[in-house]
Amino acid sequence: MQKKWVIAASMAALMAGCSVQDQPAQNGAAGAEAQQEAKWTSKTKDQLRKAIDNRAAHGLDQMPFAVEGEDDTALTKAALTYAKALASGATDPSKLYEVYTVARPKADLEQGLRGALAAGDVGKWLDSLAPQDANYRRLSQSYLELRRPDATASPAVPETGKLIKPGASDPRIPIIARQLVVLDYLHQGAANGNAYSPAMVAAVKAMQADYGMEPDGVIGDDALSILNMSDADRARAIAVNMERLRWLERTPPATRIDVNVAAARLSYWRDGKLVDSRKVVVGEPDTETPQLGSPIFRLVANPTWTVPRSIQEKEIAKKGAGYLKANNMAWKDGWIVQQPGPKNSLGLVKFDMQNDHAIYLHDTPAKPMFGMIQRQRSHGCVRVDDALGFAEMLARDGGVLDEWNKARATGKETFVKLPAQVPVRMLYQTVLFDEAGAPVIRNDPYGWNDRVAEALKLDGHSSLRVRRGGADVGP
């Protein structure tokens, strides 16, 4: 069954009336002026403290936002610190990750605070700074429910120490089946009561292989460590993904492509509407696809591929002339270049992007990879399922379909410039939403939740990364 997961980050397009605007922040002098002009009253002081006390609604309850003093300077400092956390995140992704270039919100917080103090409503202003879309609110509600002291624990698989072998019957099977469905390893309805059916065995074997375990289908402690998730783990994942949403500009381009690297899926938005969603293959662990903001500016029909030095030295240099000839490769000016054709690692189309990291979208001859559950299998670039169909869609929307068809027909590397660049955001979201709007916590293939969780001082277990070593020669 094809589930319609919705990427949380993409829902930022639904936001309206938010106070965070994409405009330059004030400089240091203006900040000093704001502190001088800010006049606090007992009412606005109480509003600030109440807002900070309620920070669990944003998954920030483990972080200190103390008001250190009663004077206006101390209050203003505390207000601006908390406001920044709501407006653009309590953490800086460019410091947490080696590469992070996705556009971030910019807010004139000093001016906003002055206006809030003048209006006597600091609480309303602070509330307006966080994302306002329905999915952020759902995450907030779920986090609060999970953090309630009297919350009822969600179903978990009892770790009795007893192995579940193929063909066995066990009362834990229904819970295991539900989690396998959430992780996309099992189709809805494939479970059969307490019986450990062949369909479930195949799902467990696939999961074990993805995480570097012996794919024997036996459910033991290692397999249960993936299938089990405590309320603390759920809350941790939700808070991390709320933080990632706060990193994003509130009004992204209405026409854009969002790639959720964690889920290995692409979403194409046109004029504010989701018009296409498809599978992609992204970088495997240790050659991760970075979180980039980078536009597609042209389509390349029948591309050549200049092999990067890293791939050339590690994977091709020792293969010899026979391998190069068989794969239509040749040395050119000190580089190995693969000529256009069905064996080209870029397939029949490349989506050229503007960035300093040589990351782009492209086709691939390795079609079976799209049938995998964990599609973190490349050297960092993004392989698109039915890339020719997607290229035709972009060409048609850009009004260059005839030019694109002619370029394809040449059989040679040919460039087709798009009249308007299409922004691409490569995001990392491990919480999606099902068709009913309920948050669904997926796996964290790169283990990238951990560094955000640590910065937010969140408890919970470290993420299990998928197995590396599944990449082929292609980018």
Number of C-alpha atoms within 10 A of each C-alpha: 9 7 12 11 17 21 24 24 25 24 20 22 17 17 14 12 9 17 20 22 17 16 10 10 16 16 10 9 8 13 19 14 12 20 19 12 16 21 17 20 12 7 12 20 21 14 18 22 17 12 18 23 14 13 17 18 20 24 25 24 18 13 14 12 17 15 17 11 10 10 11 17 19 14 23 24 15 20 24 19 16 22 25 21 20 23 31 25 21 21 17 14 20 12 9 13 13 10 14 18 16 20 16 20 21 20 21 19 24 24 17 20 23 19 15 18 21 15 11 18 17 24 19 13 20 25 16 16 23 27 29 19 17 15 25 24 16 16 26 19 15 18 24 17 16 21 17 9 8 8 11 10 10 11 12 16 19 12 13 9 10 11 13 16 15 17 12 12 14 15 13 18 20 17 16 23 26 18 20 21 19 18 21 19 21 22 19 15 10 14 21 13 14 16 17 25 18 14 14 25 20 17 21 24 19 20 25 22 16 22 19 13 15 13 16 15 23 17 21 15 15 13 18 16 13 17 22 17 19 16 19 17 19 21 25 26 28 28 28 26 26 27 25 22 25 26 26 23 21 31 16 21 16 15 17 23 25 21 30 24 28 25 28 24 22 24 21 21 20 16 10 15 13 17 10 13 19 16 21 27 32 31 26 24 22 11 18 18 27 22 21 19 20 23 20 22 17 21 25 22 27 25 27 23 19 17 19 14 13 10 15 15 11 10 12 17 14 10 9 9 14 10 13 17 11 9 16 16 22 16 12 10 7 7 13 19 19 23 20 22 19 14 17 23 25 26 25 24 27 28 27 21 22 16 14 7 13 12 20 21 25 28 25 26 16 14 14 8 21 19 11 15 16 27 26 32 28 24 24 25 25 28 33 27 22 16 21 18 11 19 22 17 14 20 22 14 14 15 14 16 17 11 14 23 14 13 19 20 11 11 14 16 18 19 20 21 18 18 13 13 17 21 19 24 25 22 25 25 29 23 28 21 18 15 10 6 13 14 20 17 21 18 22 22 27 24 15 19 22 21 15 23 19 14 15 21 15 22 14 18 14 16 17 15 16 23 19 18 13 17 20 13 13 21 27
